Amino acid sequence: MTEAFETSLMIWIYIFVGIIVGGLAVVLLTKMMKQNYLLLIVFCGGILAGLLGFELIPDLIGKYQPVGIFIGITLGFMFMLLIDRYLHQHPKIVHIEHHETFTLLFLALFIHSIPTGFALGLNFTHHHFQDPSLFGAIILHHIPEGMVMMVSVLYSKMKLKSFLIFGSLLSLAVSLNIYFGITFDVNSIQLRTIIMGIAIGSLGYVTFFEILWKGLKNHLTLKMVMSACLGLIFIKLYFVFVSFGH
């Protein structure tokens, strides 16, 4: 029990550092792009689309049953749709322009942290991780997630301390799920499949509807499309770097 707690605490620190690194990278990018937050949010939409298309969805299809995947994705999509409708029906709770974008993004990343943390926790046995590359990859993957969160904070005109608070909460969510993964043996493949599907569905909703569709439908220019494509290229090269490093 103590070992599980110490491991999850260590990973919480590492993931938080990864998120901060991603946030700092965005601060540098804003200077290069002259604080064009709309271009940056579409760029990060491309990053998320690449995360789904290049890694999460292929990995999900290769490991789990199609029926469970479909059910999970549908549940995740419907959940985010209901939250989105709730935010728009209660404008008084949205004090800052585009605040709902950040809210939905954080919820999607939070849901995504559940299967991610469980996967890493279940991989831990006898004082070490069975697959060190899995550990390294999950830590490094939070750098682009930190980038997306920081862009969303800037785009929503929120205070920078919000990034630190929610970044800490997100890393804490991953570490808690790692703790549960180490402590409890989850044998139900059906449950794992549905949870993974929900993570994909929620993240897909925010990526393709809330970020890319809303960002491009009223500002469909070559520069905007190129920004989304650059996000795809960036995450692809990032995955190649991560794979090469492990």
C-alpha positions in Angstrom: 0.0 0.0 0.0 2.8 2.4 0.9 4.7 1.5 -2.2 1.7 2.2 -4.4 1.2 5.6 -2.7 4.9 6.6 -3.1 4.8 5.5 -6.8 1.7 7.5 -7.6 3.1 10.5 -5.8 6.3 10.4 -7.8 4.4 10.1 -11.1 2.1 13.0 -10.1 5.2 15.2 -9.8 6.6 14.0 -13.1 3.4 14.4 -15.0 2.9 17.9 -13.5 6.4 18.9 -14.7 5.5 17.6 -18.2 2.3 19.7 -18.2 4.3 22.8 -17.1 6.9 22.2 -19.8 4.1 22.1 -22.4 2.6 25.3 -21.0 5.9 27.1 -21.2 6.4 26.0 -24.8 3.1 27.6 -25.6 4.1 30.8 -23.9 7.1 30.9 -26.3 4.8 30.1 -29.3 2.5 33.0 -28.5 5.3 35.4 -29.0 6.2 33.8 -32.4 2.6 33.8 -33.5 1.9 37.3 -32.2 -0.6 36.1 -29.6 -3.0 34.8 -32.3 -4.8 32.5 -30.0 -7.3 31.3 -32.6 -4.4 29.9 -34.7 -3.0 28.3 -31.6 -6.2 26.6 -30.6 -6.6 25.1 -34.0 -3.0 24.0 -33.9 -3.7 22.2 -30.7 -6.9 20.8 -32.2 -4.5 19.2 -34.8 -2.4 17.9 -31.9 -5.4 16.2 -30.3 -6.6 14.8 -33.6 -3.1 13.3 -34.1 -3.2 11.9 -30.6 -6.4 10.2 -31.4 -5.7 9.1 -35.0 -2.0 8.1 -34.7 -2.1 6.4 -31.3 -5.2 6.1 -29.1 -7.7 4.7 -31.7 -5.3 2.3 -33.4 -4.2 1.0 -30.0 -7.8 0.7 -28.9 -8.8 -1.3 -32.0 -5.8 -3.6 -31.6 -6.6 -4.5 -28.0 -10.3 -4.4 -27.5 -13.6 -5.7 -28.9 -15.4 -3.4 -31.5 -18.8 -3.6 -29.7 -17.4 -2.4 -26.4 -15.4 0.3 -28.1 -18.6 1.6 -29.9 -20.6 1.6 -26.7 -17.9 3.5 -24.8 -17.3 6.0 -27.6 -21.1 6.6 -27.8 -21.3 7.1 -24.0 -18.4 9.5 -24.0 -19.8 11.5 -26.9 -23.2 11.8 -25.4 -21.8 12.8 -22.0 -19.8 15.7 -23.5 -22.8 16.7 -25.7 -25.0 16.9 -22.6 -22.3 18.9 -20.7 -22.0 21.3 -23.7 -25.7 21.8 -23.9 -25.8 22.5 -20.1 -23.2 25.1 -20.4 -25.0 26.9 -23.2 -28.3 26.7 -21.4 -26.8 28.3 -18.3 -24.8 31.3 -19.6 -24.5 32.8 -16.1 -22.0 30.1 -15.2 -19.8 31.1 -18.1 -18.2 34.4 -17.0 -15.4 34.5 -19.5 -15.6 34.3 -23.3 -14.9 30.7 -24.6 -14.8 29.4 -21.0 -16.8 26.4 -22.1 -14.1 25.3 -24.4 -11.7 25.0 -21.5 -14.3 23.3 -19.3 -15.0 20.6 -22.0 -11.3 20.2 -22.7 -10.5 19.6 -19.1 -13.3 17.2 -18.6 -12.2 15.2 -21.7 -8.6 15.1 -20.5 -9.8 14.1 -17.0 -11.9 11.2 -18.4 -8.9 10.2 -20.6 -6.7 10.1 -17.5 -8.8 7.2 -16.0 -7.8 4.4 -18.5 -4.3 6.0 -18.9 -3.7 5.8 -15.1 -5.2 2.3 -14.8 -3.0 1.0 -17.7 0.2 2.3 -16.0 -0.9 1.0 -12.5 -1.7 -2.4 -13.8 1.7 -2.5 -15.5 3.4 -2.0 -12.2 4.5 -5.1 -10.3 7.3 -6.1 -7.9 8.8 -2.6 -7.4 9.1 -1.7 -11.1 7.2 -1.2 -14.3 7.1 -4.3 -16.6 7.3 -2.0 -19.6 9.6 1.0 -19.0 8.7 2.4 -22.4 5.0 2.6 -21.4 6.0 4.6 -18.3 8.2 7.0 -20.3 5.6 7.4 -23.1 2.7 8.3 -20.7 4.9 10.9 -18.9 6.0 12.5 -22.2 2.5 12.5 -23.6 1.5 15.1 -21.0 3.8 17.7 -22.6 1.4 18.2 -25.6 -1.6 17.9 -23.2 0.0 20.8 -21.2 0.3 22.7 -24.5 -3.4 22.2 -25.3 -4.4 23.3 -21.8 -2.3 26.4 -21.8 -3.6 27.5 -25.3 -7.2 26.9 -24.0 -6.5 29.1 -20.9 -5.1 31.9 -23.0 -7.9 31.6 -25.6 -10.5 31.7 -22.8 -8.8 34.8 -21.3 -8.4 33.0 -17.9 -5.7 33.8 -15.4 -2.4 31.8 -15.7 -2.9 30.4 -12.2 -5.9 28.5 -13.6 -3.4 26.6 -15.7 -1.4 25.6 -12.6 -4.5 24.6 -10.7 -6.1 22.5 -13.4 -2.7 21.1 -14.5 -2.1 19.9 -10.9 -5.6 18.4 -10.8 -5.1 16.6 -14.0 -1.8 15.1 -13.0 -3.4 14.2 -9.6 -6.2 12.4 -11.4 -3.7 10.3 -13.4 -1.6 9.5 -10.3 -4.8 8.4 -8.3 -5.8 6.1 -11.1 -2.3 4.7 -11.2 -2.7 4.1 -7.4 -6.0 2.3 -8.0 -4.5 0.3 -10.9 -1.6 -0.9 -8.6 -3.9 -1.6 -5.6 -6.9 -3.2 -7.3 -6.8 -5.9 -9.9 -9.3 -5.0 -12.6 -10.0 -8.3 -14.5 -13.1 -7.2 -16.4 -12.0 -6.7 -20.0 -15.5 -5.4 -20.8 -15.1 -2.6 -18.2 -11.7 -1.6 -19.5 -13.0 -1.5 -23.1 -16.0 0.7 -22.2 -13.8 3.1 -20.1 -11.3 3.4 -23.0 -14.1 4.0 -25.4 -15.6 6.7 -23.2 -12.1 8.4 -23.1 -11.9 8.3 -26.9 -15.5 9.6 -27.4 -15.1 12.5 -25.0 -11.7 13.6 -26.3 -13.0 13.2 -29.9 -16.0 15.4 -29.2 -13.9 18.2 -27.9 -11.2 17.8 -30.6 -13.4 17.7 -33.7 -16.5 19.7 -32.7 -15.5 22.1 -29.9 -12.1 23.0 -31.2 -11.6 22.2 -34.9 -15.2 22.7 -36.2 -15.9 25.9 -34.2 -12.5 27.2 -34.9 -12.6 26.7 -38.7 -16.3 27.2 -39.6 -16.2 31.0 -39.3 -12.5 31.4 -40.0 -11.8 29.0 -42.9 -8.6 30.4 -44.3 -5.4 28.7 -45.6 -3.5 29.9 -42.6 -6.0 28.2 -40.2 -6.0 24.9 -42.2 -2.2 25.0 -42.2 -2.1 25.6 -38.5 -4.3 22.4 -37.9 -2.1 20.4 -40.3 1.1 21.6 -38.4 -0.5 20.3 -35.2 -0.9 16.9 -36.9 2.7 16.9 -38.1 4.0 18.1 -34.8 2.4 15.2 -32.8 3.4 12.7 -35.4 7.1 13.8 -35.1 6.7 13.9 -31.4 5.5 10.2 -31.3 8.5 9.3 -33.6 10.8 11.0 -31.1 9.2 9.2 -28.1 9.4 5.9 -29.8 13.0 6.4 -30.8 13.9 7.5 -27.3 12.5 4.2 -25.9 
